[in-house]
Amino acid sequence: MPIWTQDYPALAQAADAASRVAYTLAHQHLPSRASDAHALVENLFFAGLERTSPGGSLNLITMTSPRKVRFELHYPDDKPVGNYSDLHQAVSELADAYGERPTSRGGCMIYAELWAVR
């Protein structure tokens, strides 16, 4: 399973750059889900940016296989904010699998998967 890792600064422009990369990778492996990948990663990044202090960084790990693309966004989670229901709704509408958990480094990881067959 090929894996791509990109680090991004905690800036709004990072969401656009990461979502374009997601679109490109998804288009190569699951062309019918490329637009979903773009929107999905954009939503993940906006959530990570809301929870990351200025000067922080976010790490996007993308794993691909012939039947699935998985995105993991790792972020420091050092700027807690309130309700995440908008994120959960937007991501759950696009993703076939989705979850969130703390990381061993004290931050957080949100993952979302797109499958070839829904």
Secondary structure, 3 states (H helix, E strand, C coil): CCEEEEEEECCHHHHHHHHHHHHHHHHHHCHHHHHHHHHHHHHHHHHHHHCCCCCCEEEEEEEEECCEEEEEEEECCCCCCCCCHHHHHHHHHHCCEEEEEECCCCCEEEEEEEECCC
